[in-house]
Amino acid sequence: MLHRGGGGAGATAPKIVPCLWFDGQGEEAAKLYTGIFPQSRITHVSRYTEAGQEFHRQPPGSVMTVSFELAGQAFLALNGGPMFKFNEAVSLQVMCDAQDEVDHYWNALTPGGDPQAQRCGWLKDRFGLSWQVTPNALAPLLEGEPASAGRAFGAMMTMKKLDIAALQRAFDGK
């Protein structure tokens, strides 16, 4: 039973599932993403039928939605057509503990993406979805003593993929 409001004992928090709009590449994207992130899987694929074709204009039998999980977070890929495109106003942030993780996710997500969109740890994948591949070490470097944080910020602004050691060197003034 769905519980609304109150927040009292026994209340269930709603599950928030980002819906990503694709122009026919939802299943391809879900397969790519679930192949990159651990604890990830495709959980369901639904297909268009003839019903409502005057609205959706998709071939019957083609993929409509793909439900998938990335690192345990649920997502929905919707093949809605060409009307809407991703933009930088929304990005998915991948928090990384070490440089090898930053390298792994950066190298897995950048092929086929727009090289002009690669800046300060941000990238666009081949579907146009924006990602931030961010080391957990970044926030303390940017929130430190102003001169040190300023040097780290300046170094970050020159980078595409973030380099933790170089950021730390800048922070330390070396």
N, CA and C atoms as an extended XYZ file, in Angstrom:
522
Properties=species:S:1:pos:R:3:atomname:S:1:resname:S:1:resid:I:1 pbc="F F F"
N         0.841       -1.183        0.000 N   MET     1
C         0.000        0.000        0.000 CA  MET     1
C         0.878        1.234        0.000 C   MET     1
N         0.562        2.192       -0.826 N   LEU     2
C         1.307        3.438       -0.931 CA  LEU     2
C         0.897        4.353        0.212 C   LEU     2
N         1.895        4.834        0.933 N   HIS     3
C         1.640        5.756        2.036 CA  HIS     3
C         2.000        7.162        1.575 C   HIS     3
N         1.093        8.086        1.731 N   ARG     4
C         1.348        9.471        1.333 CA  ARG     4
C         1.350       10.368        2.563 C   ARG     4
N         2.361       11.266        2.574 N   GLY     5
C         2.400       12.296        3.615 CA  GLY     5
C         2.672       11.749        4.995 C   GLY     5
N         2.588       12.621        5.956 N   GLY     6
C         2.706       12.238        7.355 CA  GLY     6
C         4.132       12.041        7.814 C   GLY     6
N         4.843       11.128        7.204 N   GLY     7
C         6.205       10.866        7.610 CA  GLY     7
C         6.311       10.201        8.962 C   GLY     7
N         5.214        9.736        9.515 N   GLY     8
C         5.250        9.117       10.825 CA  GLY     8
C         5.774        7.699       10.762 C   GLY     8
N         5.628        7.004       11.880 N   ALA     9
C         6.092        5.627       11.971 CA  ALA     9
C         5.445        4.799       10.875 C   ALA     9
N         6.234        3.986       10.231 N   GLY    10
C         5.729        3.115        9.185 CA  GLY    10
C         5.620        3.777        7.826 C   GLY    10
N         5.954        5.069        7.755 N   ALA    11
C         5.882        5.764        6.466 CA  ALA    11
C         6.964        5.222        5.536 C   ALA    11
N         6.635        5.122        4.260 N   THR    12
C         7.602        4.660        3.273 CA  THR    12
C         8.003        5.829        2.401 C   THR    12
N         9.294        5.985        2.226 N   ALA    13
C         9.776        7.062        1.366 CA  ALA    13
C         9.539        6.675       -0.088 C   ALA    13
N         9.183        7.644       -0.914 N   PRO    14
C         8.996        7.328       -2.334 CA  PRO    14
C        10.331        7.000       -2.978 C   PRO    14
N        10.304        6.171       -3.986 N   LYS    15
C        11.514        5.866       -4.745 CA  LYS    15
C        11.555        6.826       -5.928 C   LYS    15
N        12.664        7.500       -6.091 N   ILE    16
C        12.833        8.441       -7.185 CA  ILE    16
C        13.637        7.743       -8.268 C   ILE    16
N        13.042        7.647       -9.454 N   VAL    17
C        13.669        6.951      -10.572 CA  VAL    17
C        13.840        7.931      -11.726 C   VAL    17
N        15.084        8.328      -12.033 N   PRO    18
C        15.283        9.207      -13.179 CA  PRO    18
C        14.853        8.518      -14.474 C   PRO    18
N        14.132        9.255      -15.310 N   CYS    19
C        13.707        8.775      -16.620 CA  CYS    19
C        14.540        9.508      -17.656 C   CYS    19
N        15.265        8.762      -18.468 N   LEU    20
C        16.145        9.326      -19.483 CA  LEU    20
C        15.515        9.128      -20.854 C   LEU    20
N        15.303       10.200      -21.579 N   TRP    21
C        14.620       10.182      -22.875 CA  TRP    21
C        15.636        9.964      -23.993 C   TRP    21
N        15.418        8.931      -24.776 N   PHE    22
C        16.285        8.615      -25.905 CA  PHE    22
C        15.475        8.609      -27.192 C   PHE    22
N        16.188        8.700      -28.285 N   ASP    23
C        15.575        8.612      -29.612 CA  ASP    23
C        15.927        7.254      -30.215 C   ASP    23
N        15.403        6.194      -29.608 N   GLY    24
C        15.607        4.851      -30.117 CA  GLY    24
C        16.820        4.119      -29.580 C   GLY    24
N        17.663        4.767      -28.767 N   GLN    25
C        18.873        4.108      -28.273 CA  GLN    25
C        18.805        3.722      -26.808 C   GLN    25
N        17.621        3.683      -26.218 N   GLY    26
C        17.493        3.397      -24.787 CA  GLY    26
C        18.076        2.054      -24.379 C   GLY    26
N        17.814        1.015      -25.160 N   GLU    27
C        18.336       -0.301      -24.805 CA  GLU    27
C        19.855       -0.342      -24.978 C   GLU    27
N        20.351        0.256      -26.043 N   GLU    28
C        21.802        0.315      -26.274 CA  GLU    28
C        22.490        1.056      -25.123 C   GLU    28
N        21.905        2.176      -24.697 N   ALA    29
C        22.475        2.949      -23.592 CA  ALA    29
C        22.449        2.139      -22.293 C   ALA    29
N        21.324        1.495      -22.004 N   ALA    30
C        21.209        0.709      -20.774 CA  ALA    30
C        22.239       -0.424      -20.765 C   ALA    30
N        22.451       -1.050      -21.913 N   LYS    31
C        23.457       -2.123      -21.989 CA  LYS    31
C        24.854       -1.567      -21.752 C   LYS    31
N        25.151       -0.404      -22.346 N   LEU    32
C        26.462        0.210      -22.117 CA  LEU    32
C        26.651        0.539      -20.644 C   LEU    32
N        25.700        1.253      -20.060 N   TYR    33
C        25.836        1.699      -18.679 CA  TYR    33
C        25.918        0.520      -17.700 C   TYR    33
N        25.085       -0.503      -17.889 N   THR    34
C        25.121       -1.643      -16.957 CA  THR    34
C        26.403       -2.442      -17.125 C   THR    34
N        27.067       -2.317      -18.272 N   GLY    35
C        28.352       -2.973      -18.464 CA  GLY    35
C        29.507       -2.221      -17.837 C   GLY    35
N        29.305       -0.974      -17.494 N   ILE    36
C        30.368       -0.134      -16.928 CA  ILE    36
C        30.365       -0.158      -15.402 C   ILE    36
N        29.177       -0.102      -14.800 N   PHE    37
C        29.067        0.069      -13.353 CA  PHE    37
C        28.817       -1.267      -12.649 C   PHE    37
N        29.491       -1.496      -11.519 N   PRO    38
C        29.225       -2.724      -10.754 CA  PRO    38
C        27.815       -2.684      -10.156 C   PRO    38
N        27.322       -3.846       -9.795 N   GLN    39
C        25.987       -3.982       -9.192 CA  GLN    39
C        24.932       -3.321      -10.077 C   GLN    39
N        24.995       -3.606      -11.370 N   SER    40
C        24.082       -3.018      -12.336 CA  SER    40
C        23.441       -4.104      -13.173 C   SER    40
N        22.206       -3.824      -13.620 N   ARG    41
C        21.507       -4.825      -14.419 CA  ARG    41
C        20.305       -4.192      -15.102 C   ARG    41
N        19.890       -4.814      -16.209 N   ILE    42
C        18.631       -4.465      -16.854 CA  ILE    42
C        17.565       -5.311      -16.182 C   ILE    42
N        16.489       -4.671      -15.747 N   THR    43
C        15.458       -5.396      -15.002 CA  THR    43
C        14.198       -5.653      -15.818 C   THR    43
N        13.941       -4.849      -16.854 N   HIS    44
C        12.730       -5.065      -17.652 CA  HIS    44
C        12.814       -4.282      -18.957 C   HIS    44
N        12.286       -4.860      -20.008 N   VAL    45
C        12.165       -4.186      -21.300 CA  VAL    45
C        10.702       -4.266      -21.723 C   VAL    45
N        10.098       -3.134      -22.059 N   SER    46
C         8.729       -3.135      -22.584 CA  SER    46
C         8.772       -2.654      -24.032 C   SER    46
N         7.772       -3.059      -24.801 N   ARG    47
C         7.760       -2.764      -26.229 CA  ARG    47
C         6.487       -2.026      -26.623 C   ARG    47
N         6.625       -1.216      -27.657 N   TYR    48
C         5.463       -0.522      -28.203 CA  TYR    48
C         4.525       -1.528      -28.860 C   TYR    48
N         3.247       -1.224      -28.813 N   THR    49
C         2.234       -2.014      -29.515 CA  THR    49
C         1.576       -1.102      -30.546 C   THR    49
N         0.595       -1.615      -31.228 N   GLU    50
C        -0.129       -0.776      -32.185 CA  GLU    50
C        -0.992        0.259      -31.480 C   GLU    50
N        -1.365       -0.032      -30.250 N   ALA    51
C        -2.199        0.910      -29.486 CA  ALA    51
C        -1.467        2.237      -29.317 C   ALA    51
N        -2.141        3.311      -29.622 N   GLY    52
C        -1.584        4.651      -29.447 CA  GLY    52
C        -0.569        5.054      -30.496 C   GLY    52
N        -0.437        4.266      -31.559 N   GLN    53
C         0.580        4.557      -32.567 CA  GLN    53
C         0.395        5.933      -33.205 C   GLN    53
N        -0.834        6.439      -33.224 N   GLU    54
C        -1.046        7.778      -33.783 CA  GLU    54
C        -0.359        8.848      -32.933 C   GLU    54
N        -0.035        8.513      -31.693 N   PHE    55
C         0.667        9.447      -30.813 CA  PHE    55
C         2.166        9.152      -30.764 C   PHE    55
N         2.517        7.894      -30.503 N   HIS    56
C         3.938        7.575      -30.309 CA  HIS    56
C         4.689        7.355      -31.617 C   HIS    56
N         4.011        6.970      -32.664 N   ARG    57
C         4.590        6.787      -34.008 CA  ARG    57
C         5.803        5.854      -34.028 C   ARG    57
N         5.852        4.926      -33.105 N   GLN    58
C         6.952        3.960      -33.054 CA  GLN    58
C         6.491        2.631      -33.635 C   GLN    58
N         7.357        1.897      -34.294 N   PRO    59
C         6.960        0.612      -34.862 CA  PRO    59
C         6.543       -0.376      -33.764 C   PRO    59
N         5.428       -1.061      -33.959 N   PRO    60
C         5.033       -2.088      -32.979 CA  PRO    60
C         6.167       -3.097      -32.809 C   PRO    60
N         6.444       -3.442      -31.563 N   GLY    61
C         7.517       -4.380      -31.247 CA  GLY    61
C         8.842       -3.722      -30.930 C   GLY    61
N         8.980       -2.430      -31.263 N   SER    62
C        10.235       -1.748      -30.932 CA  SER    62
C        10.271       -1.441      -29.434 C   SER    62
N        11.459       -1.270      -28.901 N   VAL    63
C        11.630       -1.049      -27.463 CA  VAL    63
C        11.033        0.299      -27.067 C   VAL    63
N        10.150        0.284      -26.065 N   MET    64
C         9.560        1.500      -25.527 CA  MET    64
C        10.356        1.961      -24.303 C   MET    64
N        10.488        1.089      -23.297 N   THR    65
C        11.219        1.452      -22.085 CA  THR    65
C        12.157        0.324      -21.686 C   THR    65
N        13.218        0.716      -21.009 N   VAL    66
C        14.156       -0.230      -20.419 CA  VAL    66
C        14.358        0.200      -18.975 C   VAL    66
N        13.965       -0.659      -18.050 N   SER    67
C        14.232       -0.411      -16.633 CA  SER    67
C        15.587       -1.019      -16.319 C   SER    67
N        16.430       -0.242      -15.641 N   PHE    68
C        17.759       -0.761      -15.308 CA  PHE    68
C        18.247       -0.130      -14.011 C   PHE    68
N        19.258       -0.747      -13.435 N   GLU    69
C        19.874       -0.256      -12.203 CA  GLU    69
C        21.359       -0.035      -12.447 C   GLU    69
N        21.865        1.073      -11.942 N   LEU    70
C        23.290        1.366      -11.949 CA  LEU    70
C        23.735        1.491      -10.506 C   LEU    70
N        24.610        0.592      -10.092 N   ALA    71
C        25.095        0.580       -8.708 CA  ALA    71
C        23.923        0.622       -7.723 C   ALA    71
N        22.850       -0.090       -8.057 N   GLY    72
C        21.690       -0.188       -7.187 CA  GLY    72
C        20.649        0.915       -7.371 C   GLY    72
N        20.953        1.984       -8.112 N   GLN    73
C        20.008        3.081       -8.356 CA  GLN    73
C        19.172        2.744       -9.589 C   GLN    73
N        17.856        2.823       -9.446 N   ALA    74
C        16.959        2.532      -10.567 CA  ALA    74
C        16.901        3.692      -11.555 C   ALA    74
N        16.816        3.352      -12.846 N   PHE    75
C        16.655        4.305      -13.936 CA  PHE    75
C        15.649        3.729      -14.918 C   PHE    75
N        15.084        4.601      -15.732 N   LEU    76
C        14.222        4.175      -16.816 CA  LEU    76
C        14.701        4.870      -18.085 C   LEU    76
N        14.959        4.095      -19.126 N   ALA    77
C        15.275        4.651      -20.442 CA  ALA    77
C        13.994        4.590      -21.256 C   ALA    77
N        13.570        5.714      -21.800 N   LEU    78
C        12.362        5.807      -22.607 CA  LEU    78
C        12.758        6.171      -24.031 C   LEU    78
N        12.380        5.340      -24.974 N   ASN    79
C        12.580        5.670      -26.387 CA  ASN    79
C        11.389        6.508      -26.836 C   ASN    79
N        11.481        7.804      -26.588 N   GLY    80
C        10.363        8.695      -26.846 CA  GLY    80
C        10.398        9.388      -28.190 C   GLY    80
N        11.523        9.314      -28.891 N   GLY    81
C        11.618        9.973      -30.187 CA  GLY    81
C        12.552       11.164      -30.165 C   GLY    81
N        12.613       11.893      -31.262 N   PRO    82
C        13.603       12.962      -31.419 CA  PRO    82
C        13.216       14.317      -30.817 C   PRO    82
N        12.051       14.414      -30.173 N   MET    83
C        11.578       15.723      -29.729 CA  MET    83
C        12.443       16.375      -28.660 C   MET    83
N        13.044       15.591      -27.781 N   PHE    84
C        13.808       16.148      -26.671 CA  PHE    84
C        15.227       15.602      -26.693 C   PHE    84
N        16.169       16.436      -26.296 N   LYS    85
C        17.587       16.078      -26.247 CA  LYS    85
C        18.118       16.353      -24.848 C   LYS    85
N        19.148       15.615      -24.477 N   PHE    86
C        19.832       15.892      -23.220 CA  PHE    86
C        20.554       17.227      -23.332 C   PHE    86
N        20.727       17.900      -22.195 N   ASN    87
C        21.597       19.065      -22.157 CA  ASN    87
C        22.318       19.089      -20.810 C   ASN    87
N        23.230       20.023      -20.657 N   GLU    88
C        24.087       20.073      -19.473 CA  GLU    88
C        23.364       20.466      -18.193 C   GLU    88
N        22.098       20.843      -18.292 N   ALA    89
C        21.359       21.236      -17.089 CA  ALA    89
C        21.194       20.063      -16.132 C   ALA    89
N        21.300       18.844      -16.643 N   VAL    90
C        21.218       17.649      -15.798 CA  VAL    90
C        22.408       16.763      -16.133 C   VAL    90
N        23.090       16.290      -15.108 N   SER    91
C        24.198       15.363      -15.307 CA  SER    91
C        24.142       14.305      -14.223 C   SER    91
N        24.787       13.194      -14.500 N   LEU    92
C        24.913       12.130      -13.510 CA  LEU    92
C        26.327       12.192      -12.958 C   LEU    92
N        26.443       12.267      -11.637 N   GLN    93
C        27.750       12.408      -11.002 CA  GLN    93
C        28.201       11.047      -10.486 C   GLN    93
N        29.410       10.664      -10.889 N   VAL    94
C        30.013        9.408      -10.456 CA  VAL    94
C        31.112        9.764       -9.464 C   VAL    94
N        30.899        9.434       -8.201 N   MET    95
C        31.871        9.747       -7.158 CA  MET    95
C        32.884        8.600       -7.068 C   MET    95
N        34.170        8.956       -7.145 N   CYS    96
C        35.240        7.968       -7.221 CA  CYS    96
C        36.192        8.118       -6.045 C   CYS    96
N        36.641        6.983       -5.504 N   ASP    97
C        37.564        6.993       -4.374 CA  ASP    97
C        39.021        7.173       -4.783 C   ASP    97
N        39.371        6.752       -5.997 N   ALA    98
C        40.781        6.761       -6.395 CA  ALA    98
C        40.907        7.085       -7.879 C   ALA    98
N        42.142        7.409       -8.285 N   GLN    99
C        42.395        7.778       -9.678 CA  GLN    99
C        42.064        6.643      -10.644 C   GLN    99
N        42.298        5.390      -10.233 N   ASP   100
C        41.989        4.292      -11.157 CA  ASP   100
C        40.491        4.216      -11.444 C   ASP   100
N        39.659        4.583      -10.486 N   GLU   101
C        38.215        4.639      -10.724 CA  GLU   101
C        37.875        5.794      -11.673 C   GLU   101
N        38.464        6.959      -11.436 N   VAL   102
C        38.252        8.108      -12.315 CA  VAL   102
C        38.615        7.702      -13.739 C   VAL   102
N        39.788        7.075      -13.903 N   ASP   103
C        40.249        6.659      -15.230 CA  ASP   103
C        39.282        5.664      -15.855 C   ASP   103
N        38.837        4.683      -15.075 N   HIS   104
C        37.925        3.649      -15.591 CA  HIS   104
C        36.633        4.269      -16.124 C   HIS   104
N        35.967        5.068      -15.314 N   TYR   105
C        34.685        5.626      -15.727 CA  TYR   105
C        34.850        6.635      -16.862 C   TYR   105
N        35.887        7.450      -16.790 N   TRP   106
C        36.142        8.419      -17.855 CA  TRP   106
C        36.369        7.683      -19.185 C   TRP   106
N        37.234        6.686      -19.152 N   ASN   107
C        37.568        5.956      -20.375 CA  ASN   107
C        36.391        5.151      -20.913 C   ASN   107
N        35.500        4.705      -20.049 N   ALA   108
C        34.335        3.927      -20.485 CA  ALA   108
C        33.221        4.805      -21.035 C   ALA   108
N        33.106        6.044      -20.549 N   LEU   109
C        31.991        6.903      -20.937 CA  LEU   109
C        32.309        7.873      -22.081 C   LEU   109
N        33.576        8.173      -22.321 N   THR   110
C        33.907        9.186      -23.332 CA  THR   110
C        33.853        8.715      -24.786 C   THR   110
N        34.097        7.430      -25.115 N   PRO   111
C        34.122        7.069      -26.541 CA  PRO   111
C        32.821        7.442      -27.260 C   PRO   111
N        32.983        8.154      -28.374 N   GLY   112
C        31.833        8.566      -29.174 CA  GLY   112
C        31.160        9.827      -28.684 C   GLY   112
N        31.589       10.331      -27.525 N   GLY   113
C        31.003       11.561      -26.996 CA  GLY   113
C        31.661       12.787      -27.598 C   GLY   113
N        31.158       13.944      -27.240 N   ASP   114
C        31.656       15.208      -27.769 CA  ASP   114
C        32.896       15.646      -27.004 C   ASP   114
N        34.091       15.651      -27.637 N   PRO   115
C        35.311       16.074      -26.940 CA  PRO   115
C        35.238       17.519      -26.447 C   PRO   115
N        34.438       18.359      -27.118 N   GLN   116
C        34.297       19.755      -26.693 CA  GLN   116
C        33.556       19.878      -25.365 C   GLN   116
N        32.840       18.816      -24.967 N   ALA   117
C        32.071       18.837      -23.719 CA  ALA   117
C        32.887       18.310      -22.540 C   ALA   117
N        34.146       17.997      -22.764 N   GLN   118
C        35.002       17.454      -21.708 CA  GLN   118
C        35.756       18.584      -21.027 C   GLN   118
N        35.350       18.847      -19.785 N   ARG   119
C        35.997       19.929      -19.041 CA  ARG   119
C        35.743       19.746      -17.557 C   ARG   119
N        36.799       19.883      -16.768 N   CYS   120
C        36.682       19.886      -15.298 CA  CYS   120
C        35.992       18.627      -14.771 C   CYS   120
N        36.229       17.477      -15.401 N   GLY   121
C        35.613       16.237      -14.947 CA  GLY   121
C        34.257       15.963      -15.563 C   GLY   121
N        33.746       16.878      -16.388 N   TRP   122
C        32.460       16.690      -17.068 CA  TRP   122
C        32.708       16.101      -18.444 C   TRP   122
N        31.756       15.298      -18.910 N   LEU   123
C        31.818       14.750      -20.255 CA  LEU   123
C        30.411       14.477      -20.739 C   LEU   123
N        30.295       14.325      -22.054 N   LYS   124
C        29.047       13.846      -22.653 CA  LYS   124
C        29.354       12.509      -23.298 C   LYS   124
N        28.506       11.523      -23.038 N   ASP   125
C        28.702       10.225      -23.665 CA  ASP   125
C        28.155       10.244      -25.085 C   ASP   125
N        28.216        9.125      -25.769 N   ARG   126
C        27.810        9.085      -27.179 CA  ARG   126
C        26.318        9.306      -27.394 C   ARG   126
N        25.539        9.250      -26.319 N   PHE   127
C        24.098        9.511      -26.407 CA  PHE   127
C        23.764       10.960      -26.076 C   PHE   127
N        24.788       11.733      -25.682 N   GLY   128
C        24.582       13.134      -25.333 CA  GLY   128
C        24.301       13.367      -23.863 C   GLY   128
N        24.312       12.302      -23.044 N   LEU   129
C        24.063       12.440      -21.607 CA  LEU   129
C        25.324       12.954      -20.920 C   LEU   129
N        25.171       13.963      -20.069 N   SER   130
C        26.293       14.554      -19.342 CA  SER   130
C        26.577       13.788      -18.053 C   SER   130
N        27.847       13.587      -17.805 N   TRP   131
C        28.332       12.901      -16.602 CA  TRP   131
C        29.408       13.763      -15.959 C   TRP   131
N        29.518       13.658      -14.645 N   GLN   132
C        30.630       14.246      -13.907 CA  GLN   132
C        31.373       13.088      -13.251 C   GLN   132
N        32.618       12.884      -13.634 N   VAL   133
C        33.438       11.836      -13.025 CA  VAL   133
C        34.315       12.553      -12.011 C   VAL   133
N        33.927       12.427      -10.748 N   THR   134
C        34.448       13.292       -9.687 CA  THR   134
C        35.126       12.494       -8.571 C   THR   134
N        36.384       12.790       -8.279 N   PRO   135
C        37.025       12.134       -7.136 CA  PRO   135
C        36.481       12.702       -5.820 C   PRO   135
N        36.284       11.833       -4.848 N   ASN   136
C        35.846       12.291       -3.530 CA  ASN   136
C        36.847       13.275       -2.922 C   ASN   136
N        38.104       13.196       -3.345 N   ALA   137
C        39.150       14.080       -2.827 CA  ALA   137
C        38.976       15.523       -3.291 C   ALA   137
N        38.133       15.774       -4.289 N   LEU   138
C        38.017       17.121       -4.845 CA  LEU   138
C        37.420       18.128       -3.859 C   LEU   138
N        36.327       17.781       -3.218 N   ALA   139
C        35.644       18.742       -2.339 CA  ALA   139
C        36.559       19.304       -1.255 C   ALA   139
N        37.315       18.479       -0.526 N   PRO   140
C        38.205       19.067        0.493 CA  PRO   140
C        39.257       20.005       -0.095 C   PRO   140
N        39.701       19.719       -1.313 N   LEU   141
C        40.699       20.592       -1.943 CA  LEU   141
C        40.096       21.942       -2.319 C   LEU   141
N        38.843       21.942       -2.724 N   LEU   142
C        38.197       23.189       -3.125 CA  LEU   142
C        37.621       23.967       -1.943 C   LEU   142
N        37.518       23.317       -0.801 N   GLU   143
C        36.948       23.964        0.383 CA  GLU   143
C        38.006       24.328        1.415 C   GLU   143
N        39.271       24.128        1.078 N   GLY   144
C        40.353       24.410        2.016 CA  GLY   144
C        40.642       25.893        2.140 C   GLY   144
N        41.778       26.190        2.742 N   GLU   145
C        42.244       27.571        2.915 CA  GLU   145
C        42.185       28.259        1.545 C   GLU   145
N        41.716       29.500        1.483 N   PRO   146
C        41.433       30.141        0.190 CA  PRO   146
C        42.562       30.113       -0.838 C   PRO   146
N        43.799       30.377       -0.454 N   ALA   147
C        44.885       30.389       -1.439 CA  ALA   147
C        45.113       28.987       -2.001 C   ALA   147
N        45.106       27.996       -1.122 N   SER   148
C        45.306       26.607       -1.561 CA  SER   148
C        44.135       26.137       -2.415 C   SER   148
N        42.926       26.436       -1.972 N   ALA   149
C        41.728       26.049       -2.722 CA  ALA   149
C        41.711       26.739       -4.083 C   ALA   149
N        42.136       27.976       -4.138 N   GLY   150
C        42.189       28.711       -5.393 CA  GLY   150
C        43.158       28.076       -6.380 C   GLY   150
N        44.312       27.617       -5.870 N   ARG   151
C        45.270       26.939       -6.751 CA  ARG   151
C        44.684       25.633       -7.268 C   ARG   151
N        44.012       24.882       -6.408 N   ALA   152
C        43.397       23.612       -6.826 CA  ALA   152
C        42.294       23.885       -7.848 C   ALA   152
N        41.491       24.912       -7.606 N   PHE   153
C        40.426       25.263       -8.554 CA  PHE   153
C        41.011       25.668       -9.904 C   PHE   153
N        42.046       26.473       -9.881 N   GLY   154
C        42.704       26.884      -11.121 CA  GLY   154
C        43.235       25.694      -11.903 C   GLY   154
N        43.828       24.734      -11.197 N   ALA   155
C        44.324       23.522      -11.859 CA  ALA   155
C        43.167       22.730      -12.444 C   ALA   155
N        42.082       22.594      -11.693 N   MET   156
C        40.918       21.849      -12.171 CA  MET   156
C        40.379       22.456      -13.462 C   MET   156
N        40.374       23.779      -13.554 N   MET   157
C        39.814       24.458      -14.721 CA  MET   157
C        40.607       24.180      -15.997 C   MET   157
N        41.841       23.705      -15.870 N   THR   158
C        42.655       23.399      -17.052 CA  THR   158
C        42.515       21.941      -17.480 C   THR   158
N        41.826       21.130      -16.699 N   MET   159
C        41.766       19.690      -16.945 CA  MET   159
C        40.503       19.281      -17.688 C   MET   159
N        40.606       18.198      -18.405 N   LYS   160
C        39.427       17.489      -18.915 CA  LYS   160
C        39.095       16.438      -17.857 C   LYS   160
N        39.796       15.305      -17.892 N   LYS   161
C        39.653       14.289      -16.845 CA  LYS   161
C        40.411       14.788      -15.626 C   LYS   161
N        39.823       14.678      -14.450 N   LEU   162
C        40.472       15.175      -13.240 CA  LEU   162
C        41.608       14.245      -12.818 C   LEU   162
N        42.708       14.868      -12.406 N   ASP   163
C        43.919       14.170      -11.970 CA  ASP   163
C        44.112       14.509      -10.492 C   ASP   163
N        43.835       13.550       -9.639 N   ILE   164
C        43.860       13.783       -8.187 CA  ILE   164
C        45.230       14.254       -7.734 C   ILE   164
N        46.307       13.604       -8.188 N   ALA   165
C        47.656       13.980       -7.753 CA  ALA   165
C        47.992       15.404       -8.181 C   ALA   165
N        47.636       15.785       -9.400 N   ALA   166
C        47.914       17.146       -9.875 CA  ALA   166
C        47.100       18.177       -9.097 C   ALA   166
N        45.872       17.838       -8.770 N   LEU   167
C        45.041       18.742       -7.947 CA  LEU   167
C        45.669       18.917       -6.567 C   LEU   167
N        46.156       17.822       -5.981 N   GLN   168
C        46.771       17.881       -4.662 CA  GLN   168
C        48.057       18.707       -4.716 C   GLN   168
N        48.863       18.515       -5.775 N   ARG   169
C        50.080       19.308       -5.922 CA  ARG   169
C        49.752       20.804       -6.015 C   ARG   169
N        48.728       21.134       -6.770 N   ALA   170
C        48.335       22.541       -6.893 CA  ALA   170
C        47.887       23.080       -5.539 C   ALA   170
N        47.090       22.312       -4.834 N   PHE   171
C        46.620       22.702       -3.509 CA  PHE   171
C        47.801       22.975       -2.581 C   PHE   171
N        48.810       22.081       -2.655 N   ASP   172
C        49.985       22.193       -1.784 CA  ASP   172
C        50.975       23.264       -2.254 C   ASP   172
N        50.730       23.848       -3.427 N   GLY   173
C        51.619       24.885       -3.950 CA  GLY   173
C        52.906       24.323       -4.533 C   GLY   173
N        52.866       23.100       -5.015 N   LYS   174
C        54.082       22.465       -5.562 CA  LYS   174
C        54.042       22.417       -7.067 C   LYS   174
